[in-house]
Amino acid sequence: MNIFNEFPQSHKCPICGTKDNKKCILVPIYEKDHDDSNLCQAIPVHLDCMSKNAWYMEEQGCIVLEAKFKTI
């Protein structure tokens, strides 16, 4: 996972709904097609939003984040 120092102003964070210029990562969009080059569609998410809103679901064996804002 790459961490970027600047948030792209053409997007909003799906967790907080802002364009605050903070560190972010690109998160692949679930069920979007991947091609042979392993490229996929992704959305920037503030790194601190991810760390504050992550929950581990033990029975399902997954970590979830609630995206509070629709980005499209």
C-alpha positions, 0 to 999 in steps of 0.5 A: 500500500502506498501512502500519498502526502497530498489528497487529490482535490478532484475527489472526496474522502468516502468516510469524512466527505471532505477534500482535506489535504492530508495523507491518503491511500488508494483503496481498490473499488470492490467488484470493479474489473481488473485487467491482465496488468493488475490495474483496477479502479480505486478511490483515495481515502484519508489515512487517519479516517481509515485508522479511526473507523476500522472495525474487525468482525471476528466471525466473518474474518474481515475488517470493515470501514463504514463509508458515510458519504457517497462519492459518485 
